[in-house]
Amino acid sequence: MYAYLDQAPCGPDHSADGPSAGPGVANPSGLLGSVEFRQLAGPAGVRLSLWDTAASAAAFLAERAGMAALPGETYEVTETREGKAAAQTPAYARLMYFDGPRAPEQVAAEDLAGRQRIWPAMRGIDGLVGAYVLRGRDLRGVVITLATSVETLDAIARAVMSTELMPGEDLALLPGPDRIEIHHVTGYHLPAAVPAASLKGH
């Protein structure tokens, strides 16, 4: 599964304009779903669209090339996780950006920490809908956590910060995200089958 993450213009109601993957492109082939976000600090929007294959995402981008599109980037979805509230519609999200270029050993350390330390600490928290791990060029990444409330996001952060490094983990390889954004979820168009194709919250 692949993702396209771009800046999305917001309408007068402060929601991203439409459930499609982009302006002027309705229900393109291979589109699995989309999520629209609006940052709490202002009206800026972000849109996540999910695609069945890299070819579908590339075809969409080629069709969109002639339009006045805002900046965006394609990522591979390396993991999806379902939380206790997976059946609910999320209201808030935390987006953590890891800028590239990054070394392979740094990414490997982050992936190991995510699977063996971070996810076990957060997966049982009430209100957690799920999480997506995106990997792009230069090994840059984005981690998106979806939740039913800001309080849930705060509880997740506290749970993760309370964990201790596992034997063999090197803190030098885990500098943390370059920036963190908290968003309202203003549009949620993901069928239940999307997370089922990947890793779940076990």
Secondary structure, 3 states (H helix, E strand, C coil): CEEEEEECCECCCCCECCCCCECCECCCCCEEEEEEEEECCCCCEEEEEEECCHHHHHHHHHHHCCCCCCCEEEEEEEEEEECCCCCCCCCEEEEEEECCCCCHHHHHHHHHHHHHHHHHHHCCCCCEEEEEEEECHHHCEEEEEEECCHHHHHHHHHHHHCCCCCCCCCHHHCCCCCEEEEEEEEEEECCCHHHHCCCCCC
